[in-house]
Amino acid sequence: MAPDTPTDFDRAHTYQGRPLTERLTPWTTVLSRLDHHARERPDAPFLTTPTPAGDTVTLSYGQADALSRRLAGWLRRDPAAPPGRAVALAPVNDAASVLAVLAVARAGRPLLMLNPLDPAGRRREQAAAAGADLVLRPGAAPADALPEAVALPDPHTLPDPTVPDAHTLPGPDDDAFFFATSGSTAAGKLVAQSHYAAAVNAEALRRHHGLRPGDRVLGCLPIQHVNGLHFTVLGVLAAGAHVLLAPGFDPLRYPRLVERFRPRIASVVPSILEALAETWRRPEPPAGLDYFVSAAAPLTARTARAVRERTGVRVLQGYGLTETVNFSTTLPADLSEDSYRRLMTDADIPSIGTALYGNEVAVLTAGGERAKPGEEGEICMRGHNVMTRYQGNERATAEAFAGGWFHSQDLGTEVLDPDSGRRFVVVTGRVKNIAKVGGEAVSLDEVDRVLRAVPQLRDAASVALPHRFLGEEVVAAVVPVPGADPLPPAHTALSQAFRPACRPARILVLDAIPRTATGKVLRRELAARITGLSQPPEAVPPTRSAQ
């Protein structure tokens, strides 16, 4: 192939015809934005974290800059972290972890984000795949669960660095982060994100949400996930805004946190919104809160409607993947009330919005053509925020970039909004979340959606299990609203939505659906639990004739 012939990789990294070499922002790393804010506004608040005693601690931009430089100097002196080698971090939602993220970048190292609750074998496999010889943990992380990790020192006790940053600062195309995708068993899908991709994502968030200095953003998602890191921390940092990083979500304390901190935007996932719809007791909308941004898992119209009715605040659904540095689309904040109802609260499936700056999103048919409005296809992306590769997995990388687009493996459609004339994307399912029951394809996502719309159910999910004669069968698990009898309305809803052959063969009642910290259904874990359960026969009446 001639050097000037564009490859699938090249095409997948263009934005409106502009290649990666034509930068979309002069701030090609997030560190350059931190340096700028530290010079221009050193006393402006950057990060506030609650303490176990109920107080808060705030870092200014000047402090974040100085302390991350000290930590970077300590890293440069550590023989276990030679230049260019990755460093692993098992973070928690605290200031020490955020400073470590910035320090590793300053030291010129790629950073592997580990889940501190993952099994040790999974962490070791990921670290080996990323080439990380050093694992760090903040003081608040559980030491007994991370015996291989080195505790981060208190940066206040460290000397100022003697080596200037200019000798080690990363370039825009250097690796910034490695993240394991939620669907991979270990290290087979380790996503490599560049500093420039992170900077473009941050610029897109700034533009879409109008983030500016002085804005406050409330986040409670774990920062080892792309949503928690890129939106809550790095996007806010790049804009010069102020983030309150809660250690997690507490449904009883969250409303008080919103009232005390008065954020303009709050980053959430659907499970948080569902809890808020039940626990919010304030009669007035929270002062200063423009909207919630929900992502990481599908949002139901019922939940969006309940949150709006209870709090008076809109929910803007976003969408993205680890491979696209988290956000590819988000519902615009300036929609008319009619458009918002059509696309969110009155829709069968709430829209994920329109493409953010720096990336293009299209629903493509099997032939690679753009689908017509209402026609289902695969949601694909290309742009300057798309990952560099799957680390050490050339085959998976080539498959992901086939045809010059990143293939999400999510199914969707586009709907045309009559008020704005814009196309809005709707996620309808997952390519792999399909069960083949007696030769018929059944979407597990659609089964989940139908069941989660039942008022008597708090949560629901389905799995495909092997079947001797049918190939596979669909089995559903439901979590009832306290005091409700869930099975009759669940069967009624399924019978109205599916042909008999496509309905779940069994419905089991559970106390909870296993999900990740960001709300994704853990289908493997759910399937294992269902397989090991013995449900009383009267609780699972058959939904189709005996096979």
C-alpha positions in Angstrom: 0.0 0.0 0.0 1.4 3.4 -0.9 2.2 5.7 2.0 -0.3 8.3 0.9 -3.2 5.8 0.7 -5.5 6.4 3.6 -6.0 3.3 5.8 -9.2 2.4 7.7 -7.3 3.8 10.8 -6.7 7.1 9.0 -10.4 7.4 7.9 -11.7 6.5 11.3 -9.7 9.4 12.8 -11.0 12.1 10.6 -13.5 14.7 11.6 -15.4 16.4 8.7 -12.5 15.6 6.5 -9.8 16.9 8.9 -7.1 14.4 9.8 -5.5 14.1 13.2 -2.6 16.3 12.1 -5.0 19.2 11.7 -5.7 19.8 15.4 -9.1 20.9 16.6 -7.8 22.7 19.7 -4.5 24.4 20.5 -4.7 22.7 23.9 -3.5 19.3 22.8 -3.2 17.8 26.2 -5.3 18.3 29.4 -2.0 19.2 31.2 -1.6 22.2 29.1 -5.0 23.5 30.3 -4.0 22.9 33.9 -0.8 24.8 33.4 -2.8 27.7 31.8 -5.4 27.9 34.6 -2.6 27.6 37.3 -0.9 30.7 35.8 -4.0 32.8 35.1 -6.2 31.8 38.0 -4.1 30.0 40.6 -6.6 30.6 43.5 -9.7 29.4 41.6 -11.2 26.2 43.0 -10.7 23.1 40.9 -11.6 20.1 43.1 -13.6 19.7 46.3 -13.9 16.3 48.0 -15.9 15.5 51.1 -14.0 14.1 54.1 -15.1 11.2 56.3 -15.9 13.7 59.0 -18.4 15.4 56.8 -16.3 18.4 56.0 -14.8 19.3 52.6 -11.3 19.9 51.3 -10.8 22.1 48.2 -7.7 22.2 45.9 -7.2 25.3 43.8 -5.8 25.1 40.3 -2.4 26.4 41.6 -2.3 23.7 44.3 -3.3 21.0 41.9 -0.5 22.1 39.6 2.2 22.3 42.3 1.3 19.1 44.1 1.0 17.1 40.9 4.5 18.3 39.9 5.9 17.1 43.3 4.3 13.7 42.8 5.7 13.5 39.2 9.2 14.3 40.6 8.8 11.4 43.0 7.7 9.1 40.2 10.7 10.0 38.1 13.0 9.0 40.9 11.3 5.6 41.3 13.4 2.8 39.6 10.2 0.7 39.2 8.8 3.3 36.8 11.4 3.8 34.0 10.6 6.4 31.4 8.0 5.4 28.9 6.7 2.5 30.9 3.1 2.5 32.0 2.1 3.0 35.6 -1.1 1.4 37.0 -3.4 3.2 39.5 -6.2 1.7 41.6 -8.0 5.0 42.4 -10.8 6.0 44.7 -12.8 9.2 44.5 -10.4 11.5 46.4 -7.9 14.3 45.8 -4.9 12.0 46.1 -6.1 9.8 43.2 -6.8 12.9 41.0 -3.4 14.3 41.7 -1.9 10.9 40.9 -3.6 10.9 37.5 -2.1 14.3 36.7 1.3 13.3 38.1 1.7 10.2 36.0 1.0 12.3 32.9 3.6 14.9 34.0 6.1 12.1 34.5 5.7 11.1 30.9 4.1 7.7 31.7 0.9 6.1 30.3 -1.6 5.4 33.0 -3.5 2.1 33.4 -6.7 2.6 35.4 -7.5 -0.4 37.6 -10.6 -1.2 39.5 -9.5 -1.6 43.1 -12.4 -4.1 43.6 -11.3 -6.4 40.7 -9.8 -9.8 41.6 -6.0 -9.7 41.9 -5.5 -12.0 38.9 -7.5 -9.7 36.6 -5.4 -6.7 37.8 -2.2 -8.5 37.2 -3.2 -9.6 33.7 -4.2 -6.0 32.8 -0.9 -4.6 34.2 1.1 -7.1 32.2 -0.8 -6.3 29.0 -0.1 -2.6 29.5 3.5 -3.1 30.5 3.0 -1.5 33.9 5.7 -2.4 36.4 4.4 -0.2 39.2 0.9 -0.2 40.8 -0.1 2.8 42.9 -2.9 3.1 45.4 -4.1 6.2 47.4 -4.2 5.9 51.1 -8.0 5.5 51.1 -7.8 2.4 49.0 -8.0 -1.0 50.8 -4.4 -2.1 51.3 -5.3 -5.7 52.0 -7.1 -6.0 48.6 -4.1 -4.4 46.8 -1.0 -6.0 48.4 1.0 -5.5 45.2 0.4 -1.8 45.2 2.7 1.0 46.4 1.0 3.6 48.6 1.0 7.1 47.2 3.0 9.5 49.4 1.5 12.7 50.7 2.6 15.3 48.0 2.8 18.0 50.7 5.8 16.2 52.2 7.7 15.9 48.9 10.3 18.3 47.6 9.7 20.5 44.6 11.0 18.6 41.5 14.4 19.4 40.3 13.8 18.1 36.7 11.8 20.5 34.6 8.5 19.1 33.2 9.6 20.0 29.7 11.9 16.9 29.7 9.1 14.5 30.3 5.8 16.1 29.3 3.9 13.9 26.9 3.1 14.7 23.3 -0.4 14.9 22.0 -0.2 11.5 20.3 1.4 9.7 23.1 -0.6 7.1 25.1 -2.3 8.8 28.0 -4.6 6.0 29.4 -5.3 2.3 29.2 -8.8 1.2 30.2 -10.2 -2.3 30.2 -13.6 -2.5 28.5 -16.4 -3.7 30.7 -17.2 -6.6 28.4 -13.7 -8.1 28.4 -12.8 -10.9 30.8 -9.3 -9.5 31.5 -6.8 -7.9 29.2 -8.1 -8.9 25.7 -9.6 -5.5 25.1 -7.3 -2.9 26.7 -8.1 0.4 25.1 -5.3 2.9 24.4 -6.3 6.6 24.6 -4.0 9.4 23.5 -3.5 12.7 25.2 -4.9 14.5 22.2 -8.1 12.3 22.2 -8.7 13.2 25.9 -8.1 16.9 25.1 -10.6 16.8 22.2 -13.2 15.1 24.4 -12.7 17.8 27.0 -13.2 20.5 24.4 -16.3 18.8 23.1 -17.8 18.7 26.7 -16.9 22.4 27.2 -18.7 23.4 24.0 -21.7 21.2 24.4 -22.4 22.1 28.0 -21.2 25.6 27.9 -18.7 24.9 30.7 -16.9 28.0 31.9 -14.8 29.1 34.9 -16.9 29.2 38.0 -19.4 26.5 36.9 -19.8 23.7 39.5 -20.2 20.1 38.4 -21.2 17.3 40.9 -19.9 13.8 40.2 -20.1 10.6 42.2 -19.2 8.0 39.6 -15.9 6.1 40.2 -13.0 7.7 38.4 -11.5 4.4 37.3 -14.3 4.4 34.7 -14.1 6.7 31.6 -17.2 8.6 32.5 -16.0 9.5 36.0 -12.6 10.5 34.8 -13.1 12.2 31.5 -16.4 14.0 32.2 -16.3 14.7 35.9 -12.6 15.4 36.3 -10.7 16.2 33.0 -13.6 17.9 31.2 -14.2 20.2 34.2 -10.5 20.8 34.5 -10.1 21.8 30.9 -12.9 24.3 31.2 -11.5 25.9 34.4 -14.6 24.9 36.2 -15.1 23.5 39.7 -15.9 19.8 40.5 -17.3 18.3 43.6 -16.2 14.7 43.6 -18.3 12.7 46.0 -16.9 9.3 47.2 -20.0 7.5 45.9 -23.8 7.8 45.7 -25.8 7.8 48.9 -29.5 8.3 48.1 -30.2 9.8 51.5 -27.3 12.3 51.5 -27.3 13.1 47.8 -30.2 15.7 47.9 -28.4 17.5 50.7 -25.2 17.4 48.7 -26.9 19.0 45.8 -28.4 21.8 47.9 -25.2 22.5 49.7 -22.9 22.5 46.7 -25.4 23.9 44.2 -23.9 22.5 41.0 -25.0 23.6 37.6 -24.7 20.1 36.2 -24.7 16.7 38.0 -23.2 13.6 36.4 -25.2 10.4 37.1 -26.2 7.0 35.8 -29.8 5.7 35.5 -29.7 3.7 38.8 -28.9 6.9 40.6 -31.8 8.7 38.9 -34.1 5.8 39.8 -33.1 6.1 43.5 -33.6 9.9 43.4 -37.1 9.6 41.9 -38.0 7.6 45.0 -36.1 9.5 47.7 -36.2 13.1 46.6 -38.4 15.0 49.1 -37.7 18.7 48.4 -40.7 20.6 47.1 -38.7 23.0 45.0 -36.2 22.3 42.2 -32.6 22.4 43.5 -31.3 25.9 43.2 -28.8 26.4 40.3 -29.1 22.9 38.9 -29.7 23.1 35.1 -29.8 19.3 34.4 -28.6 15.8 35.1 -26.3 14.1 32.6 -27.0 10.4 32.5 -24.8 7.9 30.7 -23.1 4.4 30.9 -26.4 2.4 30.9 -29.8 2.7 29.1 -32.2 5.3 30.6 -36.0 4.6 30.5 -38.5 7.2 29.7 -40.3 6.3 32.9 -37.2 7.2 34.9 -36.6 10.5 33.0 -40.2 11.4 33.5 -40.2 10.6 37.2 -37.1 12.6 37.8 -38.5 15.6 36.0 -41.8 15.4 37.9 -40.1 14.9 41.3 -37.2 17.4 41.0 -38.3 19.7 38.2 -35.0 19.1 36.4 -34.3 17.7 33.0 -32.2 14.6 32.3 -29.9 14.8 29.3 -28.9 11.3 28.2 -25.4 10.9 26.8 -23.7 8.0 25.0 -20.1 6.9 24.4 -17.7 4.1 24.8 -14.3 3.6 26.3 -13.0 3.4 22.7 -14.3 6.9 22.0 -13.1 8.5 25.3 -16.5 8.2 26.7 -18.8 10.8 25.1 -19.8 10.7 21.5 -23.3 12.1 21.8 -25.5 13.9 24.3 -29.0 15.4 24.2 -28.7 19.2 23.6 -29.5 21.4 26.5 -31.5 23.9 24.4 -34.3 21.7 23.2 -37.8 23.1 23.2 -40.2 21.6 25.7 -42.1 19.8 22.9 -38.9 18.3 21.5 -37.7 17.2 24.9 -41.0 15.4 25.6 -40.9 13.7 22.1 -37.3 12.6 22.5 -37.2 11.8 26.2 -40.1 11.5 28.5 -42.8 10.5 25.9 -40.5 8.3 23.7 -40.5 4.6 23.6 -36.7 4.8 24.0 -35.1 8.1 25.1 -32.7 9.5 22.6 -28.9 9.7 23.2 -28.8 13.0 21.4 -26.5 14.4 18.7 -22.8 14.1 18.0 -20.4 16.2 20.1 -17.7 18.3 18.6 -14.7 16.4 17.2 -16.5 13.2 16.2 -19.1 12.1 13.7 -21.8 9.5 14.6 -23.9 7.6 12.0 -26.2 4.7 11.9 -24.9 2.4 9.1 -26.5 -0.4 7.3 -24.8 -3.8 6.8 -23.7 -2.5 3.4 -21.9 0.5 5.0 -24.5 3.1 3.9 -26.1 5.6 6.2 -29.5 4.3 7.3 -32.6 6.3 6.6 -34.4 7.8 9.6 -36.2 5.0 11.4 -34.1 2.3 9.7 -32.1 0.2 12.2 -28.3 -0.2 11.8 -25.1 -0.2 13.7 -24.0 3.0 15.5 -20.6 3.9 14.3 -18.2 6.8 15.1 -15.1 8.4 13.7 -13.2 11.4 14.8 -10.3 12.8 16.8 -11.5 11.3 20.1 -11.4 7.7 18.9 -9.0 5.3 20.6 -5.6 4.6 19.2 -5.9 0.8 19.4 -6.6 -2.2 21.5 -3.2 -2.7 23.2 -1.4 -5.8 21.8 -4.5 -6.9 19.8 -4.1 -6.0 16.2 -6.9 -8.3 15.0 -9.5 -6.7 17.3 -8.2 -3.2 16.3 -8.6 -4.0 12.6 -12.1 -5.4 13.1 -13.1 -2.3 15.1 -11.9 0.1 12.4 -13.3 -1.8 9.4 -14.5 0.6 6.6 -13.0 3.7 8.3 -15.4 3.8 11.2 -15.3 2.6 14.7 -17.9 -0.1 15.1 -19.7 0.2 18.4 -21.7 -3.1 18.0 -24.7 -1.1 19.3 -27.8 -1.1 17.2 -29.8 2.1 16.7 -31.9 4.4 14.6 -32.0 8.1 13.8 -35.1 10.2 14.3 -35.7 13.5 12.7 -36.8 16.3 15.1 -39.4 18.5 13.4 -38.6 21.6 15.5 -34.8 21.7 14.9 -34.5 19.6 11.8 -31.7 17.7 13.4 -31.2 13.9 13.5 -31.2 12.3 16.9 -29.8 8.9 17.6 -31.7 6.2 19.5 -30.0 3.0 20.8 -32.2 0.0 20.2 -30.0 -2.9 21.3 -26.7 -4.6 21.2 -25.4 -6.7 18.3 -24.3 -9.4 20.8 -27.3 -9.2 23.1 -29.3 -11.4 20.7 -30.7 -14.8 21.7 -31.5 -17.4 19.0 -34.6 -19.2 20.2 -35.7 -22.0 17.8 -34.2 -20.0 14.9 -35.8 -16.7 15.9 -33.7 -13.7 17.0 -34.8 -12.2 20.3 -33.3 -8.9 21.5 -32.4 -9.1 25.2 -32.3 -5.4 25.3 -35.9 -5.2 24.1 -37.0 -7.7 26.8 -35.2 -5.6 29.4 -36.8 -2.5 28.2 -40.3 -3.9 28.2 -39.9 -5.3 31.7 -38.3 -2.1 33.1 -41.3 -0.1 32.0 -43.7 -2.2 34.2 -44.7 0.0 37.2 -44.5 -2.9 39.6 -40.9 -3.6 38.8 -37.9 -1.7 40.3 -35.4 -3.4 37.9 -35.2 -6.2 35.4 -32.8 -7.9 33.0 -32.6 -11.0 30.8 -30.1 -13.6 29.7 -29.8 -16.2 27.0 -29.1 -19.8 28.3 -28.4 -22.9 26.3 -31.4 -25.1 25.5 -31.2 -28.7 24.3 -33.9 -28.4 21.6 -34.2 -24.6 20.9 -30.5 -23.7 20.9 -31.1 -21.0 23.4 -33.9 -19.8 25.7 -34.5 -16.4 27.3 -34.8 -16.2 31.0 -35.7 -13.0 32.8 -35.0 -11.8 36.3 -37.1 -9.1 38.0 -36.8 -7.0 41.1 -40.3 -6.0 42.4 -41.3 -2.7 43.9 -41.8 -3.4 47.7 -45.2 -4.9 48.3 -46.0 -5.5 44.6 -46.8 -8.8 43.0 -44.5 -8.6 40.0 -45.3 -11.7 37.9 -48.8 -11.1 36.5 -48.0 -7.6 35.2 -44.6 -8.8 33.9 -46.3 -11.6 31.9 -48.9 -9.2 30.6 -46.3 -6.8 29.3 -44.3 -9.5 27.6 -47.4 -11.0 26.0 -48.3 -7.7 24.5 -44.8 -7.1 23.2 -43.6 -10.5 21.9 -44.9 -13.5 20.1 -45.2 -16.6 22.3 -42.0 -18.2 20.9 -40.0 -15.1 21.7 -41.1 -14.5 25.3 -38.8 -15.5 28.2 -39.3 -19.1 29.2 -39.0 -18.3 32.9 -39.2 -15.2 35.1 -37.3 -15.3 38.4 -37.7 -12.9 41.3 -34.4 -11.5 42.7 -33.6 -8.9 45.3 -31.2 -7.1 42.9 -29.8 -7.3 39.3 -26.0 -7.5 39.3 -24.7 -4.3 37.6 -21.3 -2.5 37.3 -20.7 0.6 39.3 -21.9 2.6 36.3 -25.1 0.6 35.9 -24.4 -1.9 33.1 -26.0 -5.3 33.5 -23.5 -8.0 34.3 -25.1 -10.7 32.2 -22.5 -13.4 32.8 -23.0 -13.0 36.6 -26.7 -12.9 36.2 -26.7 -16.0 34.0 -24.6 -17.8 36.6 -26.9 -16.8 39.4 -30.0 -17.8 37.4 -28.4 -21.2 36.6 -27.7 -21.8 40.2 -31.1 -20.9 41.5 -34.1 -23.2 42.1 -37.2 -21.1 41.8 -40.5 -22.5 43.2 -42.6 -23.7 40.3 -45.6 -21.5 41.2 -43.4 -18.4 41.0 -42.4 -19.1 37.3 -45.5 -20.0 35.3 -44.7 -21.0 31.7 -45.0 -18.4 29.1 -45.3 -20.7 26.1 -46.5 -24.2 25.4 -44.3 -27.0 26.6 -41.4 -27.9 24.3 
